[in-house]
Amino acid sequence: MAYGAVPAPSLPAPGERGSLRLADRVLARIAARAAAEALADQLTGPGRIDSPRATASQGRRGVSITVGLDLPYPLDIAAVTRAVHRRVTERVVQLAGSEDPRIDLVVERLVPAAPGGRLR
């Protein structure tokens, strides 16, 4: 030990120190942001769709998140939703520490392409 250094106090075991619970709105924002990032990676070309919306709840069964999406039409809905689901799950596990979050995706609207290939 160096001169003047104070020894670190011994910490109680992790289970004895308490716990941290994130607010539902924090989990929802993490999920919405992750969904938006995944959509930005998947959707190319001009156009605009509304940002994903998310709600979250926590209970005895763990974290449950629902993400509402608007998607352009036509596109491969299955491939896009798989990518969004994967990204949202990864981010919730990484940032919130949730072991096995339940992620539900709801495609709320399909936005048709306007003439000239632009989204409305």
Backbone as a printed PyTorch tensor [residue, N CA C, xyz], in Angstrom:
tensor([[[  0.8530,  -1.1670,   0.0000],
         [  0.0000,   0.0000,   0.0000],
         [  0.9000,   1.2310,   0.0000]],

        [[  0.5620,   2.2030,  -0.8000],
         [  1.3340,   3.4360,  -0.9060],
         [  1.0690,   4.3130,   0.3140]],

        [[  1.9760,   5.2220,   0.5340],
         [  1.8490,   6.1580,   1.6440],
         [  0.5840,   6.9800,   1.4800]],

        [[ -0.2110,   7.0900,   2.5160],
         [ -1.4190,   7.9080,   2.5060],
         [ -2.6290,   7.2180,   1.9050]],

        [[ -2.4490,   6.0010,   1.3640],
         [ -3.5910,   5.3000,   0.7640],
         [ -4.4630,   4.7110,   1.8670]],

        [[ -5.7280,   4.7970,   1.6490],
         [ -6.6740,   4.2600,   2.6170],
         [ -7.1880,   2.9330,   2.0750]],

        [[ -7.1590,   1.8870,   2.9000],
         [ -7.6500,   0.6010,   2.3930],
         [ -9.1530,   0.6800,   2.1020]],

        [[ -9.5570,   0.0120,   1.0410],
         [-10.9750,   0.0080,   0.6560],
         [-11.7650,  -0.8010,   1.6660]],

        [[-12.9020,  -0.2870,   2.0720],
         [-13.7170,  -1.0580,   3.0000],
         [-14.2650,  -2.2970,   2.2910]],

        [[-14.4280,  -3.3690,   3.0480],
         [-14.9790,  -4.5690,   2.4230],
         [-16.4720,  -4.3440,   2.1860]],

        [[-16.9200,  -4.7100,   1.0130],
         [-18.3160,  -4.5020,   0.6310],
         [-19.1350,  -5.7350,   0.9760]],

        [[-20.3910,  -5.5130,   1.3400],
         [-21.2680,  -6.6580,   1.5520],
         [-21.5160,  -7.3890,   0.2330]],

        [[-21.9970,  -8.5950,   0.3220],
         [-22.3100,  -9.3770,  -0.8750],
         [-23.3460,  -8.6240,  -1.7140]],

        [[-23.3310,  -8.8080,  -3.0480],
         [-24.2560,  -8.0640,  -3.9150],
         [-25.7130,  -8.1790,  -3.4870]],

        [[-26.1610,  -9.3340,  -3.0720],
         [-27.5470,  -9.4990,  -2.6650],
         [-27.9070,  -8.7290,  -1.4130]],

        [[-26.9260,  -8.3860,  -0.6170],
         [-27.1570,  -7.6650,   0.6300],
         [-27.0820,  -6.1490,   0.4480]],

        [[-26.5850,  -5.6920,  -0.6910],
         [-26.4130,  -4.2550,  -0.9270],
         [-27.6820,  -3.5720,  -1.3840]],

        [[-28.6620,  -4.3150,  -1.8210],
         [-29.8770,  -3.7020,  -2.3330],
         [-30.0500,  -4.0070,  -3.8010]],

        [[-30.9330,  -3.2880,  -4.4350],
         [-31.1920,  -3.5250,  -5.8450],
         [-31.5090,  -2.2010,  -6.5350]],

        [[-31.4820,  -2.2620,  -7.8360],
         [-31.7860,  -1.1000,  -8.6620],
         [-32.9350,  -1.4720,  -9.5860]],

        [[-33.9220,  -0.6250,  -9.6500],
         [-35.0600,  -0.8540, -10.5420],
         [-35.2230,   0.3820, -11.4050]],

        [[-35.1830,   0.1850, -12.7030],
         [-35.3790,   1.2940, -13.6330],
         [-36.8710,   1.5520, -13.8020]],

        [[-37.2210,   2.8060, -13.9690],
         [-38.6150,   3.1660, -14.2080],
         [-39.0760,   2.5970, -15.5500]],

        [[-40.3570,   2.3010, -15.6400],
         [-40.9070,   1.7540, -16.8760],
         [-40.6630,   2.6800, -18.0600]],

        [[-40.7630,   3.9890, -17.8320],
         [-40.5630,   4.9210, -18.9470],
         [-39.1150,   4.9060, -19.4510]],

        [[-38.1670,   4.5840, -18.5700],
         [-36.7680,   4.4700, -19.0040],
         [-36.6140,   3.2630, -19.9180]],

        [[-37.1910,   2.1480, -19.5220],
         [-37.1390,   0.9490, -20.3610],
         [-37.8180,   1.2040, -21.7080]],

        [[-38.9360,   1.9140, -21.6770],
         [-39.6470,   2.2200, -22.9180],
         [-38.8000,   3.1000, -23.8330]],

        [[-38.1000,   4.0600, -23.2660],
         [-37.2560,   4.9390, -24.1000],
         [-36.0780,   4.1780, -24.6910]],

        [[-35.4870,   3.2820, -23.9060],
         [-34.3950,   2.4460, -24.4260],
         [-34.9050,   1.6350, -25.6120]],

        [[-36.0820,   1.0340, -25.4650],
         [-36.6430,   0.1960, -26.5210],
         [-36.9890,   1.0200, -27.7630]],

        [[-37.6000,   2.1800, -27.5740],
         [-37.9710,   3.0170, -28.7210],
         [-36.7390,   3.4920, -29.4780]],

        [[-35.7080,   3.8750, -28.7470],
         [-34.4790,   4.3290, -29.4050],
         [-33.8160,   3.1860, -30.1770]],

        [[-33.7620,   2.0080, -29.5730],
         [-33.1670,   0.8530, -30.2480],
         [-33.9600,   0.4920, -31.5030]],

        [[-35.2910,   0.5640, -31.4290],
         [-36.1220,   0.2720, -32.6040],
         [-35.8680,   1.2890, -33.7090]],

        [[-35.7440,   2.5540, -33.3420],
         [-35.4670,   3.5950, -34.3380],
         [-34.1200,   3.3640, -35.0110]],

        [[-33.1210,   2.9710, -34.2300],
         [-31.7930,   2.6880, -34.8050],
         [-31.8590,   1.5090, -35.7710]],

        [[-32.5860,   0.4680, -35.3820],
         [-32.7050,  -0.7060, -36.2460],
         [-33.4350,  -0.3580, -37.5430]],

        [[-34.4860,   0.4510, -37.4410],
         [-35.2060,   0.8600, -38.6470],
         [-34.3280,   1.7110, -39.5500]],

        [[-33.5180,   2.5750, -38.9640],
         [-32.6230,   3.4090, -39.7690],
         [-31.6320,   2.5430, -40.5440]],

        [[-31.1920,   1.4400, -39.9260],
         [-30.2740,   0.5240, -40.6100],
         [-30.9780,  -0.2580, -41.7140]],

        [[-32.2380,  -0.6010, -41.5030],
         [-32.9790,  -1.4500, -42.4320],
         [-33.6040,  -0.6950, -43.5940]],

        [[-34.0610,   0.5250, -43.3320],
         [-34.7940,   1.2720, -44.3530],
         [-33.8730,   2.2580, -45.0470]],

        [[-33.7790,   2.1240, -46.3290],
         [-32.9330,   3.0390, -47.0950],
         [-33.8140,   3.8250, -48.0530]],

        [[-33.3050,   4.9210, -48.4900],
         [-34.0420,   5.7270, -49.4530],
         [-34.7540,   6.8770, -48.7800]],

        [[-35.3180,   7.7520, -49.5950],
         [-35.9930,   8.9200, -49.0550],
         [-37.3130,   8.5330, -48.4090]],

        [[-37.7990,   9.3860, -47.5920],
         [-39.0890,   9.1560, -46.9750],
         [-39.0330,   9.3570, -45.4740]],

        [[-40.2190,   9.3580, -44.9110],
         [-40.2960,   9.5820, -43.4740],
         [-41.4380,   8.7600, -42.9110]],

        [[-41.1550,   8.0680, -41.8370],
         [-42.2030,   7.3800, -41.0880],
         [-42.1280,   7.8850, -39.6540]],

        [[-43.2080,   7.7020, -38.9130],
         [-43.2200,   8.1460, -37.5230],
         [-42.2540,   7.3060, -36.6940]],

        [[-41.7400,   7.9040, -35.6400],
         [-40.8210,   7.2140, -34.7410],
         [-41.5320,   6.0830, -34.0100]],

        [[-40.8040,   5.0230, -33.6910],
         [-41.4070,   3.9370, -32.9130],
         [-41.8570,   4.4340, -31.5410]],

        [[-42.9220,   3.8250, -31.0490],
         [-43.4540,   4.1390, -29.7210],
         [-43.3430,   2.8840, -28.8700]],

        [[-43.0580,   3.0350, -27.5900],
         [-42.9000,   1.8570, -26.7390],
         [-43.5290,   2.0870, -25.3760]],

        [[-43.9950,   1.0030, -24.7990],
         [-44.4540,   0.9880, -23.4130],
         [-43.7650,  -0.1830, -22.7380]],

        [[-43.5600,  -0.0660, -21.4380],
         [-42.8860,  -1.1280, -20.6930],
         [-43.5600,  -1.3230, -19.3520]],

        [[-43.4510,  -2.5280, -18.8540],
         [-43.9250,  -2.8210, -17.5050],
         [-43.0370,  -3.9060, -16.9170]],

        [[-42.9580,  -3.8970, -15.6020],
         [-42.1440,  -4.8680, -14.8840],
         [-43.0180,  -5.5700, -13.8540]],

        [[-42.8230,  -6.8430, -13.7300],
         [-43.5900,  -7.6140, -12.7690],
         [-42.8050,  -8.8350, -12.3330]],

        [[-43.5000,  -9.7620, -11.7270],
         [-42.8420, -10.9890, -11.2530],
         [-42.2660, -11.8030, -12.3910]],

        [[-42.8740, -11.6910, -13.5500],
         [-42.4000, -12.4680, -14.6960],
         [-41.3010, -11.7600, -15.4750]],

        [[-40.8650, -10.6050, -15.0260],
         [-39.7930,  -9.8860, -15.6860],
         [-40.2860,  -8.6560, -16.4150]],

        [[-39.4940,  -8.2360, -17.3830],
         [-39.7800,  -7.0270, -18.1420],
         [-40.5850,  -7.3770, -19.3840]],

        [[-41.6310,  -6.6000, -19.6400],
         [-42.4540,  -6.7700, -20.8220],
         [-42.5170,  -5.4270, -21.5530]],

        [[-42.1440,  -5.4430, -22.8280],
         [-42.0810,  -4.2160, -23.6230],
         [-42.8840,  -4.4160, -24.9010]],

        [[-43.6760,  -3.4170, -25.2360],
         [-44.4110,  -3.4170, -26.4950],
         [-43.9490,  -2.2180, -27.3120]],

        [[-43.5620,  -2.4810, -28.5560],
         [-43.0730,  -1.4330, -29.4510],
         [-44.0310,  -1.3330, -30.6330]],

        [[-44.5620,  -0.1290, -30.8500],
         [-45.4340,   0.1280, -31.9860],
         [-44.6460,   0.7130, -33.1390]],

        [[-44.8390,   0.1690, -34.3340],
         [-44.0690,   0.5750, -35.5040],
         [-44.9740,   1.0100, -36.6470]],

        [[-44.5360,   2.0090, -37.3780],
         [-45.0840,   2.3360, -38.6920],
         [-44.0060,   1.9150, -39.6790]],

        [[-44.4010,   1.1760, -40.7030],
         [-43.4310,   0.7010, -41.6870],
         [-43.8560,   1.1180, -43.0820]],

        [[-42.8700,   1.3870, -43.9470],
         [-43.2140,   1.6970, -45.3360],
         [-43.6640,   0.4240, -46.0510]],

        [[-44.5010,   0.6170, -47.0530],
         [-44.9840,  -0.5110, -47.8300],
         [-44.6770,  -0.2450, -49.2840]],

        [[-44.1930,  -1.1600, -50.0200],
         [-43.9040,  -2.5530, -49.7140],
         [-42.5070,  -2.7340, -49.1270]],

        [[-42.3290,  -3.7570, -48.3210],
         [-41.0310,  -4.1720, -47.8160],
         [-41.1820,  -5.5510, -47.1960]],

        [[-40.0680,  -6.1730, -46.8750],
         [-40.0650,  -7.4890, -46.2330],
         [-40.3110,  -7.2800, -44.7380]],

        [[-41.5620,  -7.3400, -44.3460],
         [-41.9470,  -7.0460, -42.9650],
         [-41.2780,  -8.0060, -41.9960]],

        [[-41.2110,  -9.2840, -42.3430],
         [-40.6150, -10.2730, -41.4400],
         [-39.1420,  -9.9680, -41.1670]],

        [[-38.3870,  -9.6370, -42.1970],
         [-36.9580,  -9.3600, -42.0180],
         [-36.7410,  -8.0980, -41.1840]],

        [[-37.5330,  -7.0670, -41.4550],
         [-37.3800,  -5.8110, -40.7250],
         [-37.7570,  -6.0010, -39.2570]],

        [[-38.8630,  -6.6740, -38.9990],
         [-39.2670,  -6.8650, -37.5990],
         [-38.3030,  -7.7760, -36.8500]],

        [[-37.7100,  -8.7530, -37.5190],
         [-36.6720,  -9.5790, -36.8670],
         [-35.4920,  -8.7230, -36.4350]],

        [[-35.0510,  -7.8380, -37.3250],
         [-33.9200,  -6.9620, -37.0110],
         [-34.2600,  -6.0180, -35.8580]],

        [[-35.4750,  -5.4780, -35.8690],
         [-35.8960,  -4.5810, -34.7870],
         [-35.9670,  -5.3530, -33.4680]],

        [[-36.5670,  -6.5190, -33.4920],
         [-36.6910,  -7.3370, -32.2750],
         [-35.3190,  -7.6560, -31.6970]],

        [[-34.3960,  -8.0630, -32.5620],
         [-33.0450,  -8.4120, -32.1170],
         [-32.3550,  -7.1980, -31.4690]],

        [[-32.4430,  -6.0340, -32.1230],
         [-31.7760,  -4.8320, -31.6020],
         [-32.3860,  -4.3930, -30.2700]],

        [[-33.7140,  -4.3960, -30.1710],
         [-34.3730,  -3.9830, -28.9340],
         [-33.9870,  -4.9330, -27.7950]],

        [[-34.0170,  -6.2270, -28.0650],
         [-33.6480,  -7.2050, -27.0320],
         [-32.2130,  -6.9930, -26.5760]],

        [[-31.2920,  -6.8350, -27.5190],
         [-29.8760,  -6.6260, -27.1680],
         [-29.7020,  -5.3880, -26.2960]],

        [[-30.3370,  -4.2870, -26.6830],
         [-30.1760,  -3.0400, -25.9280],
         [-30.7770,  -3.1120, -24.5360]],

        [[-31.9450,  -3.7250, -24.4110],
         [-32.5790,  -3.8270, -23.0950],
         [-31.7270,  -4.7030, -22.1720]],

        [[-31.1930,  -5.7820, -22.7030],
         [-30.3140,  -6.6380, -21.8980],
         [-29.0390,  -5.8890, -21.5370]],

        [[-28.4410,  -5.2180, -22.5100],
         [-27.1730,  -4.5220, -22.3010],
         [-27.3090,  -3.3250, -21.3610]],

        [[-28.2900,  -2.4760, -21.5850],
         [-28.3880,  -1.2340, -20.8320],
         [-29.1920,  -1.3480, -19.5450]],

        [[-30.1830,  -2.2210, -19.5270],
         [-31.0410,  -2.3300, -18.3430],
         [-30.7170,  -3.5610, -17.5060]],

        [[-29.9360,  -4.4650, -18.0590],
         [-29.5700,  -5.6540, -17.3140],
         [-30.7020,  -6.6540, -17.1590]],

        [[-31.7110,  -6.5400, -17.9780],
         [-32.8360,  -7.4660, -17.9040],
         [-32.4080,  -8.8110, -18.4880]],

        [[-32.6770,  -9.8760, -17.7620],
         [-32.2260, -11.2070, -18.1630],
         [-32.8950, -11.7030, -19.4470]],

        [[-34.2100, -11.7370, -19.4630],
         [-34.9430, -12.2850, -20.5960],
         [-36.1880, -11.4420, -20.8470]],

        [[-36.0180, -10.2530, -21.4460],
         [-37.1780,  -9.3780, -21.6340],
         [-38.1410,  -9.9480, -22.6670]],

        [[-39.4180,  -9.7070, -22.4470],
         [-40.4290, -10.0850, -23.4300],
         [-40.6630,  -8.8550, -24.3030]],

        [[-40.3920,  -8.9970, -25.5920],
         [-40.5160,  -7.8880, -26.5310],
         [-41.6190,  -8.2250, -27.5280]],

        [[-42.6520,  -7.3980, -27.5670],
         [-43.7290,  -7.5550, -28.5340],
         [-43.6690,  -6.3860, -29.5110]],

        [[-43.6810,  -6.7110, -30.8040],
         [-43.7080,  -5.6800, -31.8410],
         [-45.1050,  -5.6480, -32.4510]],

        [[-45.6390,  -4.4460, -32.6130],
         [-46.9500,  -4.2640, -33.2130],
         [-46.7740,  -3.3330, -34.4090]],

        [[-47.0440,  -3.8570, -35.6000],
         [-47.0110,  -3.0120, -36.7960],
         [-48.3560,  -2.3130, -36.8330]],

        [[-48.3540,  -1.0340, -36.5070],
         [-49.5940,  -0.2780, -36.3940],
         [-50.0760,   0.2860, -37.7140]],

        [[-49.1410,   0.6310, -38.5750],
         [-49.5070,   1.1970, -39.8780],
         [-48.4930,   0.7800, -40.9190]],

        [[-48.9820,   0.5430, -42.1300],
         [-48.1200,   0.4140, -43.2990],
         [-48.3210,   1.6820, -44.1030]],

        [[-47.2300,   2.4020, -44.3280],
         [-47.2950,   3.6920, -45.0240],
         [-46.9280,   3.4510, -46.4810]],

        [[-47.8990,   3.6480, -47.4000],
         [-47.6020,   3.3970, -48.8100],
         [-46.6300,   4.4260, -49.3640]],

        [[-45.8610,   3.9720, -50.3230],
         [-44.9320,   4.8810, -50.9910],
         [-45.7240,   5.8170, -51.8870]],

        [[-45.3660,   7.0900, -51.8430],
         [-46.0000,   8.0900, -52.7110],
         [-45.4430,   7.9550, -54.1140]],

        [[-46.0650,   8.5670, -55.1010],
         [-45.5140,   8.5220, -56.4610],
         [-44.0690,   8.9940, -56.4790]],

        [[-43.2590,   8.3040, -57.2280],
         [-41.8390,   8.6600, -57.2890],
         [-41.0200,   7.9410, -56.2210]],

        [[-41.6500,   6.9990, -55.5100],
         [-40.9130,   6.2170, -54.5330],
         [-40.7280,   6.8640, -53.1730]],

        [[-41.3240,   8.0300, -52.9840],
         [-41.1530,   8.7210, -51.7040],
         [-42.2630,   8.3180, -50.7370]],

        [[-41.8930,   8.2230, -49.4890],
         [-42.8890,   7.9130, -48.4750],
         [-43.6530,   9.1690, -48.0880]],

        [[-44.9050,   8.9770, -47.6970],
         [-45.6790,  10.1170, -47.2210],
         [-45.4940,  10.2490, -45.7280]]])
